[in-house]
Amino acid sequence: MAGGVPLLTGIRVTKRVTVNFQGGRRVPVTTAARLRKNVMLSSLVMAALLTQDGPPVLDDKNLKQWMEFVVPSAEDAAWERLGWRVELASAAAEAKALQRPVLLWAMNGHPCGLT
């Protein structure tokens, strides 16, 4: 429901098999089914979030558990031990000498999406 008004005003099957939405917009049935699925999943997630007692609490009793959860294990931090290169030319020369490929990581913006 959007603003107290049902989103679907009715399903009308035509030769092209479309669904009429409020406002006269017609979309394929597959899109309508995806929309219904997304609405249901979003509703379940919101219901799960609303039934929690509140945010997790950090105290002296569970500090060790939180540290184990937050601090990456040696296996999780294995990428930090790779021999990363910051200059492409020297990395390409080294890769050519060792007959290995080069992984070029390039991005635009902040790594956490804070742009």
N, C-alpha and C positions, 0 to 999 in steps of 0.2 A: 504494500500500500504506500502511496506517496501522498502525504498531506491529508490522510483520512479518506482518500478516494482510491478505489481499487485500480491497480495498474493495468490489468487486463479487463477490457470492456466486453470481450466476447471473442470466441474463436470461430472464425469463418473459414471453411475449407473451400478453396477455389482450385482451378486447374493448376495454379502455381504453388499451391499449398502454402498460404501465408496466414499470419495472425494479425488481427487488427488491434493496435494498442490505442490507448486514450490519446486523443489529439489527431487521430486518423493516420498515424504512422504504420506502415505495413512492413513486417519483417518476416524472413523465412522461418518456418517452424523450428528448424535446428537452432536458430538464434534465440527464439523464444524459449526453447527447452533449456538452452544454456543459461539464459537469464533467470529462469525459475530455479535452476540448480544453484546458481550463484547467490540468489536471494536466500534460499534455504540454508546454504552453508554459512553465509554471513549471519543469519539469525541464530544458528547453532553456536557459532563462535561468540556472538554477543551474549547469548544466554549463559555460556560457560564462564565468560568474564564477569558477568553480573552476579553469579552465584558464589564467587570467591569472597572470603571474609575481608580481604584487603591485601595490600602488597606484602610480599615476603618480608620477614623481619630478620635483621642481623643482630645477634646477641652473643654473649659469651658461650652459650651452650652449643650453638651451631656454627661458630666461626671456622672451625676446621673443615666442616662440610662445605661451607661457602668457598674457602680457599681452594679446596680440591676441585670445586666446580668452575671457578673463575680462572685460576692459573693454568695455562696450557701445559699438557704433559710433554715429555721429551719427544714423543711421537708426533704430537700436534705441532711442535715447533721445529720439526726437521727441516722445513723450507729455509729457516734462518741459517742453517749450516751449509747451504749451497754456495758455490763460489760466484755470487752475483757480480756482474761487471756494470759499471755506469757509463762507459764509453763504447759506442757501437763499433767503431773501427778496431779497437784493440780486442773486443770480444769476437769480431769476425775473423781477425788474424789468428787468434788462439783456437777458435773452432775449426778453421781451415787446417791448422797444424795438427790438431787432434782428430780430424775427420769426424766432427760432431756438428749437429745443427745448433742454430742460435734461436733462443726464444726471445723475441722482441716484445716487451711489455710497454705499450703506449696508451696514454689515456688523456682525456680532456676534462678538467674539473677536479674537484676534491674527491679523495678516495672514499669518503663516507657519504658522498652525495650532498655535502654542505655548500652548494654553489648558489 
